[in-house]
């Protein structure tokens, strides 16, 4: 029994440094932006759209951007084409939430109340909206946006 105890003790002593030397789980990195930064970026996209500032609007998109709406999906070009036929008079955000599932990814959700027409049709109302922003090369761009009219 004494030999087994000694062998067990030696094994424990030999293995202990390996256990303590294991890498600890990586701590989540601090986001490259905060909630206010992402909210400001989202609002700047709405402002550019409202003011029909095509160049300012285009720079917010990632090359593989997708927008999902009741009338279908859109690329950056589709969004810009819609801007030309839309009159966004005013909008306001409520219930804004921003989360960072990864340090270089931000998800923003909110309700937007807007007064607008598109192609002569009134599209005013409150919409549940969301966007996904990613940090590409130090610059935040949107890869996804969606809006659904609240019931």
C-alpha positions as CSV (number, residue, x, y, z in Angstrom):
1,X,0.0,0.0,0.0
2,X,2.9,2.3,0.8
3,X,4.4,1.8,-2.7
4,X,1.0,2.7,-4.3
5,X,0.7,5.8,-2.2
6,X,4.2,6.9,-3.1
7,X,3.6,6.2,-6.8
8,X,0.3,8.1,-6.7
9,X,2.0,11.0,-4.9
10,X,4.8,11.1,-7.5
11,X,2.3,11.0,-10.4
12,X,0.3,13.9,-8.8
13,X,3.5,16.0,-8.4
14,X,4.6,15.3,-11.9
15,X,1.2,16.1,-13.5
16,X,0.4,19.2,-11.4
17,X,2.6,21.6,-13.4
18,X,0.9,20.5,-16.6
19,X,-2.5,21.2,-15.2
20,X,-1.5,24.6,-13.9
21,X,0.3,25.4,-17.1
22,X,-2.8,24.9,-19.3
23,X,-3.9,28.1,-21.0
24,X,-6.8,29.7,-19.4
25,X,-9.8,30.4,-21.5
26,X,-9.4,33.5,-23.6
27,X,-11.2,36.5,-22.1
28,X,-13.5,38.3,-24.5
29,X,-11.6,41.2,-26.1
30,X,-12.8,44.7,-25.6
31,X,-14.9,45.7,-28.6
32,X,-13.2,48.1,-31.0
33,X,-16.3,50.3,-30.5
34,X,-18.9,50.9,-27.9
35,X,-22.7,51.1,-28.0
36,X,-22.7,54.8,-28.7
37,X,-20.3,54.4,-31.7
38,X,-22.5,51.7,-33.3
39,X,-25.7,53.7,-32.6
40,X,-24.1,56.8,-34.2
41,X,-23.1,54.8,-37.2
42,X,-26.6,53.5,-37.6
43,X,-28.0,57.0,-37.3
44,X,-25.5,58.3,-39.8
45,X,-26.7,55.7,-42.3
46,X,-30.3,56.9,-41.8
47,X,-29.2,60.6,-42.2
48,X,-27.3,59.9,-45.4
49,X,-30.4,58.0,-46.7
50,X,-32.7,60.9,-45.7
51,X,-30.5,63.5,-47.3
52,X,-29.9,61.4,-50.4
53,X,-26.1,61.5,-49.8
54,X,-25.2,58.6,-52.1
55,X,-21.5,58.6,-51.5
56,X,-21.8,58.9,-47.7
57,X,-24.4,56.1,-47.8
58,X,-22.3,53.7,-49.9
59,X,-19.2,53.8,-47.7
60,X,-21.1,52.2,-44.8
61,X,-21.6,48.9,-46.7
62,X,-19.5,45.8,-46.7
63,X,-18.9,44.3,-50.1
64,X,-21.2,41.4,-49.3
65,X,-24.0,43.4,-47.7
66,X,-27.6,42.1,-47.7
67,X,-30.8,43.9,-46.7
68,X,-33.9,41.9,-46.0
69,X,-37.3,43.5,-46.3
70,X,-40.9,42.6,-47.0
71,X,-40.4,43.1,-50.7
72,X,-37.3,41.0,-50.9
73,X,-33.5,41.2,-50.4
74,X,-31.3,44.0,-51.5
75,X,-27.6,44.6,-52.2
76,X,-25.9,47.9,-51.8
77,X,-27.0,48.9,-55.3
78,X,-30.6,48.0,-54.5
79,X,-30.5,50.2,-51.4
80,X,-29.1,53.1,-53.3
81,X,-31.7,52.7,-56.0
82,X,-34.4,52.8,-53.3
83,X,-33.0,55.9,-51.9
84,X,-33.6,57.8,-55.2
85,X,-37.3,57.0,-55.1
86,X,-37.8,57.5,-51.3
87,X,-38.7,60.6,-49.4
88,X,-37.7,60.1,-45.8
89,X,-39.0,63.2,-44.0
90,X,-38.1,62.2,-40.4
91,X,-37.4,59.3,-38.2
92,X,-36.7,58.5,-34.5
93,X,-35.1,55.5,-32.7
94,X,-36.4,53.8,-29.6
95,X,-35.5,50.8,-27.6
96,X,-32.0,50.7,-29.0
97,X,-29.8,47.7,-27.9
98,X,-26.3,47.0,-29.1
99,X,-24.5,43.7,-28.3
100,X,-21.0,42.6,-29.3
101,X,-21.0,38.8,-29.8
102,X,-17.4,39.1,-30.9
103,X,-15.0,42.1,-30.5
104,X,-15.2,43.0,-34.2
105,X,-19.0,42.3,-34.6
106,X,-21.8,44.5,-33.4
107,X,-25.6,43.8,-33.6
108,X,-28.0,46.7,-33.1
109,X,-31.7,46.3,-32.7
110,X,-34.2,49.1,-32.3
111,X,-37.7,50.4,-33.2
112,X,-37.7,53.2,-35.8
113,X,-40.7,55.4,-36.4
114,X,-40.5,57.1,-39.8
115,X,-42.6,59.4,-42.0
116,X,-41.8,58.5,-45.5
117,X,-43.0,57.7,-49.0
118,X,-41.5,55.4,-51.5
119,X,-42.5,55.4,-55.1
120,X,-45.4,57.7,-54.2
121,X,-46.7,55.2,-51.6
122,X,-46.9,56.1,-47.9
123,X,-44.6,53.8,-45.9
124,X,-44.8,55.7,-42.6
125,X,-45.0,53.7,-39.4
126,X,-43.0,52.0,-36.7
127,X,-40.6,49.3,-37.8
128,X,-38.6,46.7,-35.9
129,X,-35.1,47.1,-37.3
130,X,-31.7,45.5,-36.9
131,X,-28.3,45.7,-38.4
132,X,-25.0,43.8,-38.1
133,X,-21.8,45.8,-38.2
134,X,-18.3,44.4,-38.6
135,X,-14.9,45.9,-38.2
136,X,-13.0,45.5,-41.4
137,X,-9.5,46.8,-41.4
138,X,-10.3,49.2,-38.6
139,X,-13.5,50.6,-40.2
140,X,-17.0,49.6,-39.1
141,X,-19.3,48.6,-42.0
142,X,-22.7,47.1,-42.1
143,X,-23.1,43.6,-43.6
144,X,-26.8,43.1,-42.9
145,X,-29.9,45.2,-42.2
146,X,-33.6,44.4,-41.9
147,X,-36.9,46.2,-41.2
148,X,-40.3,44.7,-40.5
149,X,-43.4,46.9,-39.9
150,X,-44.6,46.6,-36.3
151,X,-48.1,45.3,-35.9
